[in-house]
Amino acid sequence: MFRTLPARAIVPVAVAVTGFVIVCCILLYSVMKTDLINDTIIHETNLTDTVIKSARYAMLKSDRETLRNIIANVGDLQGVEHLRIFNKEGRIMFSVDPREVSRIIDKKGAGCIGCHAGPVPASSLGPMDRVRRFTNERGTEVLAIAAPIYNEAACYNAGCHFHTAGQKVLGTLDIGLSATPLQKTLALMRGRMIIFSVMVLILTVGGVAALLRRQIFIPLREITEFTSDINNGNLNRELTVSSGELSDLADGIRAVALQLRNAVEETEKLKKDLEQTKEQK
């Protein structure tokens, strides 16, 4: 397929290095993407816990106006696509979107099926199990998480509340953040990794090609030209290859060329001696 020695030497190296770099970059990108998504989920979980703790006092006092203000203020933060609190029946009690209030959530939906998959709703899930990704009606990709609001002693002992001690979960806070910043970060990371991969390929293949040229191709070319001149009868040329991996081969060819030169000189000397002898006779 490749007729020249440089092509046969460099192309396989380039293909091998390219495959290795591509595989490593894909694996590295997958790991970094997972880490970024996990960090985003942890950040969203912390934000959810902060909202629940901030609204705890208002819920204990049944102060709906303060609770609405907390939900509205958090909902105004950049990147927050939705924020709602619904009770154990799935009815939305508070939301940054007033149109959602009093709406019943589908318990078989993406945000609820994790807890309501079995006959008995699960009371707790890990952070990764509560996360869902979807595209909302505005076409924005959303990374959402639902956090249960647990019943505490301060809740069922408060005079204004009717929750019993046996009720473990009072409701759920559902918050969704735009995944656009995450996608931009991933796109930027992909672009930089592509540029880095191209630079690695160019430097690696270029370095290998330069090393092969200096240590292999140039000495081989000199040896080839030297042997070609010897075949054409030019016995006075010198072979200058003196270092590198091919120096032993050059020394052997130089020794053979020297022997051939001596043999030719002896032959010429014998011819002259014979001619002189004939003239004397």
Secondary structure, 3 states (H helix, E strand, C coil): CCCCHHHHHHHHHHHHHHHHHHHHHHHHHHHHHHHHHHHHHHHHHHHHHHHHHHHHHHHHCCCHHHHHHHHHHHHCCCCEEEEEEEECCCEEEEECCHHHCCCECCCCCCCCCCCCCCCCCCCCCCCHHHEEEEECCCCCEEEEEEEEEECCHHHHCCCCCCCCCCCCEEEEEEEEEECHHHHHHHHHHHHHHHHHHHHHHHHHHHHHHHHHHHHHHHHHHHHHHHHHHHHCCCCCCCCCCCCCCCHHHHHHHHHHHHHHHHHHHHHHHHHHHHHHHHHHC
